[in-house]
Amino acid sequence: MCKSNFQILIAAVAVSTLLGLTGCETLKIATHSHSFKFDPPDKAPKNKSAVKVKISTGAQRLYVVEGDDVLLATPVTVGTPSTPTPQGDFTIYSKQAQRRRVSQPDAGYPMPYWMEFKSAYGIHWGFMKPHPATRGCVRMPLIAAKEVFAIVPTGTPVNIAKSQPWDATIGKTLPVLDDGPLPNPPKSYFHSPQVFIDAANGKMWHF
């Protein structure tokens, strides 16, 4: 989406604050039933070498930024308390548009738009939950994952912390995404090449 749409989104947050609207009222406008329709506003960076990824584990939000400018913001699902997403400063050192899980359980499970920031930890597509639910990776909605993969080059710095400065502004405008009610696609589909063909087209199975 164009820059003006993103500016409109920020203006809406400011108006909501002035009117004293609650966070719940804001979320009712933006909430989707599942993640496959979520298409976040995004802007192309002026200088890709200045792009950074900021992840808030507390708010479950990911921000792609260039200086103080937020290029893209999306809900994410992070690790559970027993298998937490690591916090600290990292670098995306490997990217694979088509990657599968190599370890058990669920070996062969597709993880499109994989961006690895620590050994065995990556940012990638995955079914979204409104609460921490992963083994440490950071899951994104499909369209958002495709867009972030395109914006973020190898070598991009990643900061993962309990909170980020945009959680109280842009972060609050993002929808609550829950893929839990969706039926599980058959394993034969997930293990076929078709899953990556569909992911490249911004869809998956019949969602």
N, C-alpha and C positions, 0 to 999 in steps of 0.2 A: 504494500500500500504506500501511498505517497506521503511526503513529509507533512502536508497540511492535515491529513487525517490524524497523524500522531499528535500534532499540536492541538487539534480539537479535543482529543482524548484528555490531554493534560488540562485544558481549559475546563472540561467537564468536572474534573476532580476539584479544581479550585472553586467552581460554583457550588458543588456539593458541600464543600467545607463551609462556605459562607452561609449557606442555607441551613447548616446544622444537621445535614442528613447523616444517618448512621452508616457504618460500613456495610451492614446487612442490606440496607436499601440500595446502596451502590451495586452490590453483588447481584441483586435480583435482576438488574438490567443486563448483566454480561454473562450470567451463568449458562453453560451448555450442559446437556444431559451426559454427553461423553466427549472425548477429546478429538475425535476425527473431524469435527467441523470447525475446530478452533484454528483460525488463521490470523496470527498477530500482526499488527502494523509493524513495518520494518523500513529502515532506511539504509541505503548503501553507504559504507564508510568513505570518507574523503581520503583517508590514509590507512590502509589495512595494517600497517606495522604499528599503528597506535591503538588498535582494537584490543580490548580486554574483556574477559568473561568474569562476572561476579555472581556467586551463588549464595543464596541465603537458605541455610538448612532449617531455620526456625519458621520462616514464612513459606518455605518451599517455592522459591522464585529464582529464576535465572535472568540476568540482565547482560546483554551485549552492549558495551559502552565504548565510546571514543571520546576521551577526555570526560567532560561532564555531560556529554550528549548520549542519551539512551537510544541505541539503534533498534533494539528489539527487547521485549520483555515477555516472559512466558512462565506459566506454572510448571513446576517439575515435581517429581516424586523422589525422595531421598531415602537413605538407609535407615533401617530400624534402630532402636537403641542398642540392640544386641549385635547388629552388623552395621555400624554407622558409616556414613559418608565421611571420609577423612577431611579434616579442616586444615587450612594453611594456604600457602602459596605454591602453585604448581605451574606447569607448562603443558599445553597440548603438543605432544611430540609424535603422535601417530593418528592418522585419519583413514577410515575405511567406510566407503558408502555401503558395502555389502560385507557384513561380518556375522558370524554365527558363534554362539557360545561353544567353547571347546571342553569345558569341564562339566561334571555332573553336580547337581541334577540338571535335567533338561539340556543335555548336550545337543547341539544342532539348532537350538532356538535362535531365531533371527534377531539381530540387534543392528538394524540399519542406521546409517549415519553415526557410526562409532567414532568418538573423539577421545583418545586415551590420554589421561593426565597423570596417572600413576599406575604402576604395574598391576594389571588386572582390574583397574578402575577406569570407567569411561562414562562419557555423556552420550546418550543414544536414545533412539525411539524405544518406547515400552508402554504397556498398558498403564494408564494413570490411576492413581489413588489420591484421595484428599488427605491422606495421612502417610507418614513414613512407612515404606513397604518393601524397599529393595535390600539387596545384600551389600549395599555400599555404592553401587553405581547411581548415576543421576539420570532418571528417565524423563523424556520430553514427549509432548504430543507430536504426531507424525509430521504435520506441515511445519510446525515450529522447528523440529529437528532438521528437516531438509533446508530450511532457511538459515538456521544457525550454521550448519555445515558449509553452506555456500559463503557466508560472511566471514567465518573464522578460519584463518590460515594456520598451518602448522607453525608452532613457535609462539602461539598466542598465550599470554599469561592468564592464569586462572586463580582467582581468590575465592576460597570457600570459608564462610564464617557463619555464625549463628544468625547474624542479621546483616543487612546491607542498607545504605542510606535511602534507597528508593522504596523500601518495604511499606512505609507509611503513606506514600503518594501513588506512584504508578502501580506498585505491587497490589494495593488495595482495589484497583480497578479491574484486576484480572479475574477471570471466572474460576469457580470451583469445578474441577473436572474429575469425574468418577467413571471409570470404565468397568467397574465391578459388576453392574447389571448386565453387561453385554455377554452374549454366548461365546464360549471358547471356540475359535476356529479349529478345524480338524488338524491333527498333527501332520497329516499328509500334505496339507497346504503349507504349513509353516516350514516343512522340510523341502519344499519344492522351490525351483528358481522363480516361480510366479510371484512369490512374496516380495522379492526385490524389484521385480518389474512393476508391481502395483505400488510399492513404496515410492518409486521414482515418479509415479504419476499422482502422488499425494493421496493415495487411498490404500485400503487393505481389506481383503476379502469382500464382504458386502457392506461394510460400514460406510 
